[in-house]
Amino acid sequence: MNIRPVQRTDMSRLVKLMIAFARYDGSEGGINIDSEKLEEVLFSDKPELCSIVAEENGTVVAFLNYFYNYSSFELKKCIWIEDVFVEDTSRRKGLGEALFNYVKQEAKASDCARVEWLVRRNNQLGIDFYNKIGAEVDDGTIYVKWKL
């Protein structure tokens, strides 16, 4: 297994994995990406999105997308994990934990206050995994979305 930042040569594979994640998550209707736009967002002078991938036997089989935001209470940057996905055939091999640990180390190196993300209430496997890696699942928070 190899965890690394995404490269331009990964774009078509990353798009395929992101579409697979949208199907898995039930949000396929909301996905609107292509390799060219994704490459622009990831590799501009001031990237709006960061992405890491996990390779298994030379093939990208997982990804984690994140970006930096800011805590006004702690006056520090934070990392927000937007999406994470591991292909079915590559699950339960430590790839997910390795992706999260990579981002955790990135957050520490960038002097961030925390790393945050969302999980659906019905995703018990995800909740169990996040508890296993030592994350705090806050079931008192309600996610609010204002679609434009």
N, C-alpha and C positions, 0 to 999 in steps of 0.2 A: 504494500500500500504506500502511496505517496500523496501527501497533502501539499498543495502549492497554490500560489496565486494563479488565477486564470490567465491564459495567453490568447493572443489574437487568433491563433490557429484552433482554439477550442470553441469558437463562436457557434458553428453549426451544431456541434454536440451539446453545448450548453443550452441552446434554444430547444433542442429536442427534449432534454431533461426538464427544462422549465415547463414545456407543454405537458410532459408526463406528470409533473407535479400538479399542474392545474387540473388535470383529469382526476388524479388521485384525491385532490382536495375538494373536488366538486365545483371549482371555479373556472372551468374551461371557457365559459362564455365571456369572461372578463379579460382574457389574455389577448394582448395586442402587441406582440414583439416580432422583431426580425433581426437577423444577424447584424445587419448594417447599423441599425439604431442602437442595438445593445452594445456593439463595439464602440460607438461614439460615446455612450454614457459611461462605459467602463474605462476608456483609454484617453479621454480628453485631458487637457492641461489641469483641470480641476474636476476629477471624476466625481460624479454624483452617486455612484454605486461602486462598491467593491465586491469582488467575488473570489472565492477560493474553490478549488475542485479536489476531488479525491480520485486518484487513478488506481486501478487494479489491473495488473498485467498489461500496463500500457494504455488502457482504455479509461476515459473519464466516465465514472459510474455514479458520481454524487457531486453536489454543489451546495454552497452556502453563500447567499447574497446578503450584504450588510451595508450600512452607511453610518456616518457619524451624525449625531444630533447633540443637543446641549441641555444640561440641567441648570435651570435658573436658581434652584435651591442650593445646589452644591457648587455652582460656578465652575463646572468641569464638563468636558466632552463626555459623551456616552456613545456606545455602539448599539444600534438597533439592527437586529437580525430580521430581515424581511422574508426570506424564503430559505428553506433547507430541504433537501430531498436526496434520498439514497435509493437507487434502483432496487426492486424486489430481490433480485438474485444476489445482491451484495449486502443485504441487511444482516445484522447480528454478527458482524465481523469486526466491529470497533471503528468503522468509518465515521459514523455519526459523532461518536465521542471525540474522535480525532479532529473533526471539523470544528466542533464547539471549543475544544481545548486550544486550537490554533487561534480562534477569534478571541478567546479569553487572554491569551498571551499578547495578542495585538493590542487589546484594550489596556492591559497593564503597561505595556511599553509606551503607549500613547497617553498615559496618566489619566485614563477615563475613570469616571465614578462607578460605572456599572455597564453591564451588557443586558439588554432587554429584548423580549420577543413575545409574540402571542401564541396561544395554543387553543384550539377549539375544545370546548367542554366535553364533547363526545369522543375526543382523541385520547382514550385512556392509555394506549400504548405510548403515545408521546408524553403524556403526563408522568407515567411511570419512569420513562427514560430520563426526563428532566429531573425528577426527584433523585434518581440513581446517580446522576452526575453532580448533585449537590446544588441545583438551582432551586429557587424558592418560587413555587407556584402560588400566585396570589389570586384565589378564587373570588375575592371581593371586588375585583376590578371589572368593569363592564366596558367592552370595546364599543366605541361609537364611530360611525363612518358617515361622512357627508359627501355623497357622490355628486360630482360636477359634470 
